[in-house]
């Protein structure tokens, strides 16, 4: 195998590697990297706004997030479930995504199974030579008219093949399929998979089954939340020809937007009104020019605060992105709001407030320090919610 490609998210030079046609097709479809032809089968690989890792044939490509792997996994987890806690992941010792994710998953599943494999009641439809549970009369008549046995029955069974265990086992299986895992970690994953023997593994493309946090499955919660990240973002399957493809790729702009949306919704919950995401409004009176702010807080059917999340890769010296100001000015004008909040990942710009000429509208930059501890990141969002609601009239 050739030496792995490891690039930082902000890398602007990239690296040149020789790729075959299958590898070019897989890397291009993943959108993890931008590919620029250098000639003679050689391509320059550059970050493309996404982070993650992809294995294709004999090449590994990783784009490392500027915020670190632990923070990335926290943002992913919290965006999907506000119950996701910082301690649910511990990847600070691993610079590479797959080993970090594998170790975190193994650790959490071990903790979940420490009290034994969780079981629950399942409804089973089966054909049996005797009555168990109740007979499904309609199915019996449709499938076996004039036959006494076997009987189409439905009964409840207390077993391990429940949604929580299906999510865990499927995530374990997908992690064991990725390359460059140390043998001890791979052995831990295989051992945990064996402990869940009899639990169904979910096919690729099938959504994870729904589950609900209860007193009985609380010890499973951190492991399930981490496993769901694996199921949402990781794949390991055959590609074209004989090429094996394994990938974990996320769009950082979408990750940041989803995190800010969920965190602001949680922070604004104690205040009057409700918070909408991606709700359509109109800039013109004839309702022909739609606008969709990321987040709008509404009280008594009236917009009272508007936010837009902007994950930018520019350095601080790049200056303030004026297109964002134009967009927010349109939102404030259409919604009749005196202020609009642009929420950035820190590093793009400093905090600032700008009064727009010939108006009473203020556009406010609010950077989040994603290098901070997750509890402090959430505290920054709480402070933003308090400031935004303090300006309501």
N, C-alpha and C positions, 0 to 999 in steps of 0.2 A: 504494500500500500504506500502511496506517495505521502509526503509530509502534509499533515492537516493544514488547512488555510484558516488562520485566526485573525480577524480584523476587528478593530474598534468601530463602534457605531458612527463615530465622527471622522473616520479615516477618509481622506479625500484623494489618496494616491492609489490605494488598492494593491493588488499583486497580480502577476501574470502567470497563468498555468496553461498547460496543454490539456485540452478536453476533447473527448470524442463526441459524436453526434448525440448519443443518448444522454450523456452528461449535460451537454448544452441544453437539450430539450427539457430535462428535469429541472435544472437550475433556473431556466427562464420561466417555466410554469410556476415555480415556487415563489418567484419575485423576491427571494431573499437577497439577491445581489443583482446589480446591473452588469451586463456583459458587453464588453467592447472588443470587437475583433482586432487582433494585433497581426494576424497573418500566420500561415503555416500551421494552422490548427491551434494557435495560441490565443488566449483570451485574457483580457484584463478584468478582474473581478473587483467590484466596488460596492460598498454598502448602498442599500436602496430604500432606506426608511423603515426597514424591518430588522428584527433581531431574531436570533435562533441558530439552529444548526441543521444541516442536511448532509446525509451520507448517500452517495451515489456511486455505485461501482467501487473503484479504489480511491475515491476522493472524498474528503470531509471538509466542509466549509462551515465556519462558525462566525457569526457577527455578534460580538459581545456588547451588551447594553451599557450605556454610559452610567446608568444608575446602579449597576451590579445585579447579580442574579437573584439575590434574596429580595431586593426591592421589586424586581420585575415580577417574581412569583407572588409577592404580596399584592401588588397592584392588580394582577390578573385575578387572584382569588377574591379580593375585596370587591372588585367590580361586579363579579358574579354573585357574591353572597357577603353581605355586610357582617355576617357572623365569622368570617375568616379572620383569624388573629395573626399577629406577627410571629408568634411562637409556632404556628403551623408549618413554617419552613425554617430551615437552618442550613443555608448553603454558602455561608461566608467563607468556608475553608476551600471551596472548589471554584477554580476560575472557569471551568468548562460546564456548559449547561447540562449535558446528559448525566455525567457523574453526580453533579449536584442534585439534580432532580431524582435520580435513582436512590441516592443515599437518603434524601429527605423522605421519599415515599416508603422505603424500607423501614426507616425509623418510625414513621407514623403508623404503618400497618402493624408493626410489631407491638406498639403500644395498644393499638385497638384490639388485637387478638390476645393480649395478655390475660384478659378475663374469660377467654374461650371464644369460639366462633358463635356469633349471634345467630339465633334462629327465630323464625316467625311462622305464622299460619299462611299457607298457600292454598288457593282454590285450584283443584286439579280436575280436569275432564279426562275420563279414561273409559276403556271398554274392558269389563271384568266378567268373570264367570259367576260372580255372586254380587249381591247388593251391598254397596258401601256408600254411605251418604244418602243421596237421593237419585232416583232414576230420571234421566232427561228424556221425557216421553216423546217430545217432538223429534229429537235426534234418533231415538230408537225406532220410531215408525218410519222415518225417512231413510235410514240406513239399513235397517234389518226388519222389514215387515214380515210378520208371521213367524219370527224367530224369537225364542225365549232367551237364548244366550248367544254371544256375550251381551251383557247389559251396558248401555251407555249411561254412565253415572257421573255425578259430580260430588266431590267430597273435599274437606279441608284436611291438610296435612301439615304437621309441625316439622319444618325442615330448614336447612341452611340456604337454600336457593332463593334468597330474597334480594330485593333491589340493592341494599347496602353492600352485600357480599358480591353481587354481580359487578358493581362498579369497581370494587377493590380488585377483584381477580382479573378483570379485563385490563385495568391499568397496570397491574403487575406483569401480565403477559406482554403488553406493548412495550414495557420498559426492558424486559429481557431480550427483546428483538433488536435493540439498538446496539451499535458498535461501541468500542473503546470503553467498556465497563471493566473495572478490575474484577478478577475472578471471585474474590470474597463477596463483593457486592452482588454479582450475578448469582452466586450461590444463595445469598440471603433472599433474593427475590424468588428464586426457584423453590426454596423451602417454604416461604409464605404462600406461594401458589399451591403447593401440595397440601398445605393446611386447609385450603378452601376446596378440596376435592369434592366433586359433586355439584359445585356451583356453576351455573351456565356462564360461558364467556360470550360477551356481546359481539356480534359481527361488526365489521367496519361499516360505517355509514349509518348505523342504528343509533338513535339518540339514547343517552343514558336514561334509565328509568327514574321516575320521580321518587323521592323519599322525603320524609318529614322528620324533623328533629323531635325526639321524645326523650323521656327520662331513660328509657331502655337502651336507646342507641347513642346516647350522648358521648360515650367513650369512643365511638366510631367517627364522630363528626370531623375532627381535624384530618384524619386519614381520607375520608370521603371527599372533603373539599379539595385536598391536594390531588387525589385521584381524578376528580372531575376536570382539573386543569389538564392533566395528561390526556384524557379522553377528548377534550375540546380541541387541543392544539397539536397533538402528536399523531403521527401515522408511521407505520412500518409495514411495507407491503411490496410485492414484486412490481417493478416498472416495466418499461418496454424491453423486449429481448430478454437477456439474462441479467439485466441490471437490477440489483436490489436497492430499494429506496427507503430511507428512514428519515423523517423530518419533524422538526418542532419549530414552527415559524409563526411569529406574531407581528402585527402592524403596530408600531409604537404610538402612532397618532391615535389609532382606535383604542388601544389599551388606555392611554392617558384620558381620552374623552370619556370612555366608559367609567373609569375610576372616578373622575371628577363628578360625573353625573350621579353615580351612586352615593359618593361621599357627601355631596351637597344635598341630595334628597334626604339623607339621614340627618345632616346638620340642621336643615330647615324644618324638619318634622315637628319640633316643639313650638314653632311659630304658627300664627294663624294662616290658613290657606293650604294650598297643595302645590307640588312641584311637578311640572311636565317636562319631558325630554323630547326633543325633535318635533315639537308641535308646529303645525303649519299656520302661519299668519300671512297677511298680504300687505305689500308696500303701497299699492295704489288703491283708489276708491273703487275701481271696477274689478278688483280682485283677480287681476291677470298676472301679477308679479308676485309669486309666492316667496316667502322667506321662512327659514326653519332654524331658529336659534337652538343651540345645544340644550340650554336649560332656561326655563322661565318659571318664576314663582308667581302664583295667581292667588289673589284674595278677592272674594266676592265677584268672581268672573272678570276681574280686572288685573292685567299684568302689573306686577309691582317691582320686579327685579329681573334682569336678564344677564345671562352669563354665556361666554363662549370659551371652550377649552382649546388651547393651542400648544401642541407639542412641537417645538421648533428645534432645529439642529444648528441654527446659526450661533456663532460665538458672540460674546457680549459686544465685541467691536463691530458687529454687523449692523448695529443700529436698530431702531424700532421699526418693525414691519408695518408700513403705513396702510397696506391693503386691509389689515385686520381692523384698523381704526375706521376705515371707510365702511366696512361691513357692520361694525358695531354702531356706527352713527345711523345707518339705515334701520337697524333694529330699534334703537331708541326713538327715532322719528316715528316709525310705524306704530310702536307700542305706547307712544306718548310718555316716555320715561325720562327722568332727569339725569340718569346715570346708567352706564353699562360696564360690566366687568369682564376683562380679558384675563383668563386664568392661564398662565404659562408654566411650563417646567423651567425652574430656575436655571439660569445660564444664558437664556436668550436676552433678557433685559432686566433692568432694575425696576423696583416699584415706582409708579408715577401716576399722577392725575392730570388730565388735560382738559381744559375748558375749550370747547369748540367755538371758533369765532362766529359772532352774530347769533349765538344760541345760548341757552341755559343748560346745555348738555355737557356732562363730564364723562370722559372715557378713562377708566381706571385700569392700570396694569397691576395684576396681582400674581407674582411668581410663587410657585410652591417649591420648597427645597426638598427634592426627592431623595437627597442623600441623608436626610434626617431619619431618626428612628420612626417606624411606622406610626407609633402613637403620637409623635410630634407632627407628622404629616397630617393626620386626622385633626390634630389641634389647630393647625393652620387653616384647615377647611372650616372648622367651627368658628374661628375668628372671622373668616370671610363672610360666613352666613350672618354673624352678629353685625358686622359693618353694613352689609347690604340691607338688612332689615331695619337698621337704625335710620336709614335715609328715606324710609317709606313715609308718604304723606297721606 
